Amino acid sequence: MCVKSGYLRSRFARITYRRSGSPRSCHSNLGCFNFLLQPTPVGWRFKQLSRFLSLFLAVDIHGPTAISLSLLLLCCAPTFTHAFDYSSWQPWRRAWRRSSGTTRNVPAEGYYDPLASGGSFLTLVPMTFPLGQGEPINAIISGNSDTRVLQDTETNGGLRNYFLSFGFSGECLGQHSGSDQEANLGDGNGYLNETSVIRWNYGDPQLGSCTETIQGGNHFRYWVQNGPNGNRYGLVPKVVTQISQTDICFSGAIFLAVSYELPLTQEHDIIVNGYNLGRDWLIGNITRSTVPTLNVTNGTTFTASTSFANFTYQTHIQYVSGLLEDTNIGINHNLSVGTATINASDGLVAVLNVTLTGTPPKSIAWRPSPPQLWQVYPLFIVFLSLAFS
């Protein structure tokens, strides 16, 4: 706290600042109130302000003037406390913080190609025959999508709410079933288990995924490209030998392995052409139309809107070739999924760019707002005029 020294020479006289036994100087033109700006509880600031005012008023000011100032300032202490509460400054402080540290750095495509950094567009499935087969990662939610959509949450219009907008829910009663699959997105994390499995909910957001678990249907696993190499340096890891924390950036893109499975009694085998159809039926859920799988080519696009819980999403979809191979080789269940005319993987990946276009109406309930710092300046002027007159 500030302790006034000796006598006042002018309105901005020197004041000695004592803390931890080490005095230093400040000035009375609000400089001594810096301790009130620290991110500490409001109660602590009120206590400190009260102590400061009591000490300040106890020196050099006597009689009716001191009593008047004491009453004025102590009555206004809550106002000062709220005025120095800088919680309303949080938006610009958050913006400043986002200018450094870990941030997303997204290329125009909306993702970094895993193949360029030792990753793969095939998952790693345990206990396949022959060993080492995988399932195609055949859809990507672009890292250029709305930031809220890329948050793995069902609230505030997040990723899980977006899945619900086109009929997909988390696993039955939150319990994972089936074997885990791993994916390497070339982001420096290596092979990681899926983040989660999402299932077609048959129109029932709460329990429909239980139906899918038993009866089979469309489902997908997903992973997030968020490792230290899924950034601007990801394509040249040998050139950049040391990356500081402030340089780490990642795309935040969501990689999906979509397929259509048979019932549990058939061990969730994949239906004929189930990887390609699963992808296109998911896109069909978004567009509310039939996607002609045999006619889809590189560059095919769709745009549609979906909504759930009063959040509305516009999704732009573009099919991209050159990431997956058009092949049966290395694809899980390839003997039963592929046909004489089409491979188990047709080599196309659907890239989804999602924009949040509608949100629930905000509450109009009134609540008082604390005074801002500029609103207490007149009180300080009155105080200083009386104190130094």
N, C-alpha and C positions, 0 to 999 in steps of 0.2 A: 504494500500500500504506500501511498505518497505521504510524506511528513513535511509540513511547511517549515521552512527554516527562517529563523531570525525575524525579519520584517519584510513587508511587501514594498517593492520599489515602484512597481507599475502593474497594470492589468495583467501582463504576462510575466510576472516575476518568477524567479527561479525557485524551484521546489526540489527538495532532496528526496530521492526515491530509495528506500531501504528495503532490501530483501536478502535473506540468508546472511545477514551481517555485513553485507557489502553495499555501501551507498553509491548511487550514481544519480545523475541529474536528469530531470525531465522538465517540461514546461506545462503551465496550467491550462493552456489552450487545448484541452482534451487529451493531451499526450499522456497524462497520468491515468487516464481511464482505459488504457490499453489492456489492463488485466481483465476488464469486463468483456473483452472481445474473444477471450479464449473459449474453446468448445467445452464448457463445463456446465453442470446442471444449473437451472435457473435459480434454485434455492441458494446455491453457493454464491452466485453473483449478487443476489439480494443481500446476503450476509456481508459480503465484502463491501458492497456499496454503502450499506448502513454504517459499517465500521469506518469507512473512509469519510463519510459525511460528518459523523460524530467527531472524528479527530480534526477534520478541517474546520469545523465550526467552533471547536474548543480553543482555537488559537487566534488571538488578536481581535476577536469580535466579541463584544460584551453587551449586556443590557437588553433593551427591547429589540434591537436589530438582530442579535443572536437568536433570541426566542422566535422572532418572526421567521428568520431563515430556517431555523430548525424545524418549525412546523411546516413551512412550505416544502422543504426538500424531503423531509421524512414522509410527508403525505404523497409526494411525487415519486418516492423510491420505487414502487411497483412499475410506474410508467418508465422510469429509467431502465429498470431491469429488463422489461420487455423490449424496449427500444434497442438495447444492446444485444438482445437475443437474435442472432443472425441466422436462424433457421430459414427465414425467407430468402436468404442469400444462396441457399443450396443449389438451385438450378445452375447459376453461373459458375459456382464452385465445382459442380460435377462436370460441367463442360470443360473447365480448365483442367481437371484431372484427366479427362479423356484425351487430352492433347499429349499425354505421356503415358508410359507404361504399356501393358499388353493391350493391343487393339486388333480389330479385324483389318486385314489388308486384302481386299477382294479383287481379283482380276476381272476383266470384262466378261469372261465366260461364266463367272459366278462360282468357280471352284478351281483348285489346282489339280492338274492331271496326275493321279497317283502313279501312272506308268513312268512318268518322268523322274520319279524319285524312288524307284524300287518297289512301289506298291502294286496293287493288282485290282482288277474289276471282277475278280472271282473271290468269293468267300472261301474260308478253309473249314471244311466239314469233317468232324471226327468220324472215324470208323466207316469210311466208304470203301466200296469195292469196284475197281481197284483203289488203293489208298491215294490220297492227295487230290481228290476231286472237290469241286466247289460249285456254288450257285452264283449266277450272274447278278452283279449290282447293276440294276437296269433302270434306276431313276435317281435323280438328284434334285433336292430342293436348294436352289441357288443361294449362295452367301450374299447376293445382292438383294435378297428378299427383305421385307420389313424386319427390323431388328427384333420387334416383339414376337414375331412369328418364329424366329430362330431360338427363342428361349424355351427350354424343355419343361413347359408348365401348362396346366390347363387353365390358369387364371390369366387375366389381362390380355386375352387374345393370343396366348402362346401356342407352341407347336402342337400340344395335345388337343387343344381346342380346335386348331385347324384340322387335325385328323378327324375329329368328330364332325366337322362341317361337311365331310363327304362320306360319313358312315363307318368310320373305323375307331375302335376303342382299345384301351390297354387290355392286358390279359385278364382272364376270368378271375374275378375277386382278387386281383393283384398278384396271383400266384403264377409263377413261370412254369410252363410245361414244355417238354421237348428238349432236344440237345442244343447247347450253345454253338454258335458259329462265330468265327473270327474273321476280321478283315484288316488289311493293311492299306491305309489311304495315302501312303507316301508322305505323311506329315511328321515323321520322326517318332511316332508312338509305336511303330511296329504293328504286329498283329494284336488286336484287342477284341474281346467279346463284344457282341452286339450291345448297344445301349438298352434296347428293349425290343419286344415283339408286339406288333399291333395287328389286331384282327378285325375283319369285317363283322359288324355288330348286328346285322339282320334287322336294323331299324330300332334296336333297343340299346341305347347308349350305356346303360348300367350292366345288363346281364347278357347282352347279345354276343359278346366275345366268348362266353361259355358255350353258346350254341355252335359257334364256329369251331371251337376246340373239339367238340363231339362230332358234328356233322361235316366238318371240313369247310373250305371256302377260301376266299382271298385273304392274304395276310402278307406282312413284310417285316423284316428286321431292319434296323437302321443304326448308323454310326455317324459321329460328328468329326469333321476334319478340323481338328483344333490343336494339333501338335506343333512343336517349335519349328519344324521344317515345312509346315503347311503355310508358308509365308513368302515374302518377296525373295527370300534366300533359298526357298525349297528346291529350286531347279538347279542350283549351283552349290551344293553342300560342300564340295571340295575346295571351292574358292574362298568361301567365308569360313574361317576356322574358329572364330569366336563371335558369338552373338550375345550382346548384352540384353538384360531384361527389358530395357526400353525399346529394343529393336524387334522384339518378338511380336509377330503379327500372324493371324491365321484367318482362313476364309470363313469358317463357321458353317460351311455347307453341310447339308444332311444327305448322306448316301443311303439309298434304300435297295434292298434285295427283295423284289416282289415276286410272289408265285401263288398259284392256286392249288390247294392240297385236297386230297381225298379224306374221307372220314377217319376217325381215330381207329376204328376197327380194321382199316386197311393201312394202318401205321403211318398215316399222313403222307403217303406217297404223293408225287406230283402228277396231275392229270396230263394227258397228251398236250403238248405245246403249252404247258402250264406256266412257264416263265414269261413267255411273250404275251400270252393271254392275260395272265395276272397283272402285268404292267398296264396293258391297254384297258382292262376292265377297271382298274383303279382310276386311270385317266377318264374313262367313261363315267365313273361316279362323279367326278368333278364337273365334267361338261354336260352330264345328264343326256348323253347320246352314245350311240354305238361307235366305237373306234374300229375301223376295218383293218385288222392286224396285217392281213396279207398285202394291203395297199399302202401301209405307212412306210415312208422313206426318209432319208436324211433331209432335214429342213421342214418336215411336216409340222404345222403349228395349230394350236387351239387356244382359245381364250374363254374363260367362263368365271362365274361368281358362285360362291358357296357361303353359307352362314351357319353359325351356331351360337347360342347364348347371346344374341344381339351383336355379335361381331361378324362383319362381312369381309370376305377375302376375294380379291380378284387374282386369278392364277393364269399366267401366260405359260404355255407349254410348247417346247420345241424339241423335236427328236433329233438326236445327234449320232452320227456314226464315227468310227475310228477309235473308239474307246474300248468297246467290247469286240471280241471276234465273232464272226458269223460262223459258228461251228458246233459240233457235238463233242469235240475232244475236250476232256477235262471237266465236262459239265456233269454234275451229280444227276443220277437217274437218266442218263442220256439214252440208254437203250429203250426206255419206255416213253420218254418225253418227246424226243425227236421223231420226225416222220420221214417218209420217203421224199417229201417235197420241201420240208422246212426243217432247219436245224433247231436243236434245243435252245440255242441262243441265236437270235437273228441279227445280233451285232448293233442294235439300236438302244440308246439310252434316252429316256425322257427327262428333260431338264425343266424344272418348275420354278418360275420366278413369281413370288407371292407378295401381293401388296394388301395391306390392311386398309380397307376403304370405308368401313363403318364400325362405330363403337357404340356401346350403350349410352343413353343420355345421362349426363351428370346430374347428381342430386342438386336441387335448388334450395335445400335447407339453409337458413341463414345462420351464420355464426360470426361472432365478433372477431375482428382481427386486431392484434396488438399494434400499438403505435410504432411507427418507424423512427429511425434515428433522427431524421431531419425535423420531426415534429417536436423534439425536445430542445432544439436550439433556442427558441424564445425563452424557455425556462432558464437556460444557462445564462443568457444575456441579462435577464432580470437578476439572477443570483450574483453575477459578476459586478453588475452595476451597484447593487446594494453593498456587496462585500468590499469593494474598492473605492467607494465614494467617500 
